[in-house]
Amino acid sequence: MEQEVGLIGFGEAGSTFALAGDWAAAAHVYDIKTESVATREAMLAAYAQAGVLPAHFIEDALDGVNLILSLVTADQALVVAEAAAALIAPGAIFCDLNSVAPQTKQAAAQAIEAAGAHYVDVAVMAPVDPARLNVPLLLSGDKAPMAEAGLQALGFARTRVVGADVGRASSIKMIRSVMVKGIEALTAECVLAADAADVLDEVLASLDASEKARPWDARADYNLDRMLVHGLRRAAEMEEVVKTLDGLGTGAAMTRGTVERQRAIGALRASTVPEGLGAKIGMISASASVAREAAE
């Protein structure tokens, strides 16, 4: 691969991509661990194994490259963008692949674009292992099509531009995580309690019997319908679930949140539930807006 790329961050994602794409000497790689005496040798060994060019300082990774990929920890994403902004070449494309809020990416974009470079919000939509270069990537930003071409040249096979606004791609990822990570947390809360109560097999069998596969739009429409109609009753029931989990000592943080959300939507006391997911969302959102205004 002849295209040169500056890669900031050589953790699981960065090293996986570089190895999968055989980027080798086409990649100039910087990781902050290279600057620490305690971790420098391990990082240099990792660079050597991948065949990439080591950058001892961030400016070395940015020098002479027009495409930069940032793959650092979430708490360092904005720090790295601001540091890169002081060194980046005008016209270079800075692809921010970090899992952070759209507001964080917009702040990073301001720094990069003030330096005359281009910022592209990239959302990594699945674990990098085992997908590697087949991991789905969503891109947004004014120069997203240009960045997409560069990423495809690096070997990324599943890219899609979702808009011209920085923050749109990360909004999709962050909001999707409400469901994906929320289900994981609910799973833990449920099975830990079931195991403590010695009813795990029965609970899992009951879930298998009641779960019916359906598209998410239909599932969301049904769930909001039930909450609008029965939210107050369900909140009361879930209060008892909280007592159950507290008694077992396994934790009820997610369930307490369920009580609050069920009660808030049930308190709307909808006399007529509108048809369709969009109409239900509109009704709930409008009521929430009125409540906020009243509180102010």
C-alpha positions in Angstrom: 0.0 0.0 0.0 1.6 3.3 -1.1 -0.7 5.8 0.6 0.8 7.4 3.6 -1.3 7.8 6.7 -0.6 9.3 10.1 -2.0 7.1 12.9 -2.4 8.5 16.4 -3.0 5.7 18.9 -1.7 2.2 18.6 -4.0 0.3 21.0 -6.3 -2.5 20.0 -8.0 -0.6 17.2 -5.0 1.1 15.7 -2.8 -2.0 15.7 -5.6 -4.2 14.4 -6.2 -2.0 11.4 -2.5 -1.5 10.6 -1.9 -5.3 10.7 -5.0 -6.2 8.8 -4.3 -3.6 6.1 -0.6 -4.4 5.9 0.0 -0.7 6.1 3.6 -1.3 7.1 5.9 1.6 6.3 3.0 3.6 4.7 1.8 4.3 8.3 3.5 6.8 10.5 2.4 5.9 14.1 2.5 7.8 17.3 1.2 6.6 20.7 1.6 8.6 23.9 3.1 5.4 25.5 6.2 5.9 23.3 7.0 9.0 25.4 7.1 7.0 28.7 10.3 5.2 29.8 8.1 2.5 31.3 6.2 1.7 28.1 8.5 2.9 25.3 10.2 -0.4 24.6 6.9 -2.3 24.4 5.5 0.2 22.0 8.6 0.2 19.8 8.3 -3.6 19.7 4.6 -3.4 18.7 5.5 -1.0 15.9 8.3 -3.3 14.7 6.0 -6.3 14.7 3.5 -4.4 12.5 6.3 -3.0 10.3 5.0 0.6 10.7 7.2 3.7 11.0 7.5 4.8 14.7 6.9 8.4 15.6 8.5 9.4 18.9 6.4 12.6 19.0 3.0 13.5 17.6 4.5 16.0 15.1 6.4 13.1 13.5 3.2 11.3 12.8 1.7 14.4 11.1 4.7 15.4 9.1 4.2 15.0 5.4 0.8 13.1 5.5 -2.5 14.3 4.3 -4.7 11.7 6.0 -4.6 11.3 9.8 -6.6 8.7 11.9 -7.1 9.4 15.6 -7.7 6.2 17.6 -7.1 7.1 21.2 -9.1 6.7 24.5 -12.2 8.8 24.8 -10.8 11.1 27.4 -7.8 11.9 25.1 -9.8 12.5 21.9 -10.2 16.3 22.2 -6.7 16.7 23.7 -5.2 14.9 20.7 -7.2 17.0 18.2 -6.1 20.2 19.8 -2.5 19.1 19.9 -2.7 18.0 16.2 -4.3 21.4 15.3 -1.0 23.1 16.2 1.0 20.9 13.9 -1.3 19.7 11.1 -0.7 20.7 7.5 -3.3 22.9 5.9 -5.6 20.8 3.7 -4.9 17.6 5.5 -7.8 15.4 6.6 -8.2 14.5 10.3 -10.4 11.4 10.7 -11.6 11.2 14.3 -12.6 7.5 14.9 -13.0 7.9 18.7 -16.1 6.9 20.6 -17.1 10.3 22.0 -20.2 12.6 22.1 -21.0 14.7 19.1 -20.3 17.8 21.2 -16.7 16.6 21.8 -16.2 16.0 18.1 -17.6 19.4 17.2 -15.1 21.0 19.6 -12.3 19.0 18.0 -13.5 20.0 14.6 -13.3 23.7 15.5 -9.6 23.3 16.5 -8.6 21.3 13.4 -10.5 23.5 10.9 -9.1 26.7 12.5 -5.7 25.4 11.5 -6.8 25.2 7.8 -7.2 21.4 7.9 -10.4 19.3 7.4 -12.1 17.3 10.2 -14.3 14.2 9.6 -16.4 12.5 12.2 -16.0 8.7 11.9 -18.1 6.3 14.0 -16.9 2.8 14.3 -20.1 0.8 14.5 -18.9 -2.7 15.7 -16.0 -4.2 17.6 -12.8 -4.1 15.6 -12.0 -7.7 16.4 -12.8 -9.9 14.5 -14.3 -7.5 11.9 -10.9 -5.7 11.3 -11.2 -3.7 8.0 -14.7 -5.0 7.5 -15.9 -3.0 10.5 -18.7 -0.7 9.5 -17.7 3.0 9.5 -20.1 6.0 9.3 -18.7 9.3 8.2 -20.0 12.8 8.5 -18.5 16.2 7.7 -17.9 18.5 4.8 -15.0 16.5 3.5 -16.5 13.1 4.4 -16.5 11.8 0.7 -12.8 12.7 0.4 -12.1 10.9 3.7 -14.1 7.9 2.6 -11.9 7.5 -0.5 -8.8 7.7 1.7 -10.2 5.1 4.1 -11.2 2.8 1.2 -7.6 3.1 -0.1 -6.4 1.9 3.3 -8.6 -1.2 2.9 -11.7 -0.3 4.8 -14.5 -2.2 3.1 -17.7 -0.9 4.7 -17.8 2.9 4.8 -20.9 5.1 4.4 -21.2 8.9 4.4 -24.3 9.9 6.5 -24.2 13.7 6.2 -22.2 16.9 6.0 -22.5 17.9 9.6 -19.8 16.9 12.1 -21.5 15.1 15.0 -24.1 13.3 12.9 -22.1 10.0 12.7 -21.2 10.1 16.4 -24.8 10.8 17.3 -25.9 7.6 15.5 -23.3 5.6 17.5 -23.8 7.3 20.8 -27.6 7.0 20.7 -27.5 3.4 19.4 -25.4 2.6 22.5 -28.3 3.6 24.7 -30.0 0.4 23.5 -27.0 -1.8 22.9 -25.1 -1.1 26.2 -28.4 -0.7 28.0 -29.5 -4.2 27.1 -26.1 -5.5 28.3 -26.6 -3.7 31.6 -30.1 -4.9 32.0 -29.0 -8.5 31.2 -26.4 -8.3 34.0 -29.0 -6.9 36.4 -31.5 -9.6 35.5 -29.3 -12.7 35.4 -27.4 -11.8 38.6 -30.7 -11.5 40.5 -32.1 -14.6 38.9 -29.0 -16.6 39.9 -29.0 -15.3 43.4 -32.7 -16.3 43.7 -31.9 -19.7 42.2 -34.4 -19.2 39.4 -32.1 -18.5 36.5 -33.2 -21.4 34.3 -36.9 -20.5 34.8 -36.3 -16.8 34.0 -34.4 -17.5 30.9 -37.0 -20.1 29.7 -39.7 -17.5 30.3 -37.8 -14.9 28.3 -37.4 -17.4 25.4 -41.1 -18.1 25.4 -42.2 -14.5 25.4 -39.6 -12.9 23.0 -40.9 -12.4 19.5 -38.6 -11.2 16.8 -39.7 -8.0 15.1 -38.1 -5.0 13.4 -36.9 -2.3 15.8 -39.4 0.3 14.5 -42.3 -2.0 15.3 -40.8 -3.0 18.7 -40.2 0.7 19.7 -43.8 1.6 18.6 -45.2 -1.2 20.7 -43.1 -0.4 23.7 -44.1 3.3 23.7 -47.7 2.3 23.3 -47.6 0.1 26.4 -45.9 2.8 28.4 -48.4 5.5 27.4 -51.3 3.2 28.3 -49.9 1.4 31.3 -46.8 3.4 32.5 -48.1 4.3 35.9 -49.1 0.7 36.7 -45.9 -0.6 35.3 -43.9 1.9 37.4 -45.6 0.6 40.5 -44.8 -3.0 39.5 -41.2 -2.1 38.9 -41.0 -0.5 42.4 -41.7 -4.0 43.6 -38.9 -5.3 41.3 -36.6 -2.8 42.9 -37.5 -4.2 46.4 -36.8 -7.7 45.1 -33.4 -6.9 43.8 -32.5 -4.9 46.8 -33.5 -7.9 48.9 -31.1 -10.1 46.9 -28.4 -7.5 47.1 -27.5 -7.8 43.5 -28.1 -4.1 42.5 -31.1 -2.3 40.9 -29.7 0.8 39.2 -31.2 0.0 35.8 -34.5 -1.0 37.3 -34.7 2.3 39.2 -34.3 4.1 35.9 -37.1 2.0 34.4 -39.4 3.1 37.2 -38.7 6.8 36.5 -39.2 6.4 32.7 -42.3 4.4 33.0 -43.8 6.8 35.5 -42.9 9.9 33.5 -44.5 8.6 30.3 -47.5 7.0 32.1 -48.1 10.4 33.9 -49.0 11.9 30.5 -52.3 10.0 30.9 -52.9 9.9 27.2 -56.6 9.5 26.5 -55.9 8.5 23.0 -52.6 6.9 21.9 -51.6 8.1 18.5 -50.9 5.7 15.7 -47.3 5.2 14.6 -43.9 5.6 16.2 -43.3 9.1 15.0 -46.6 10.3 16.4 -45.9 8.7 19.8 -42.5 10.3 20.0 -43.9 13.6 19.0 -46.5 13.4 21.8 -44.0 12.4 24.5 -41.5 15.1 23.3 -44.1 17.8 23.3 -45.3 17.0 26.8 -41.7 16.9 28.0 -41.1 20.3 26.5 -44.1 21.8 28.2 -43.1 20.3 31.6 -39.6 21.8 31.2 -41.0 25.2 30.5 -43.4 25.0 33.5 -40.4 24.1 35.7 -38.5 27.1 34.5 
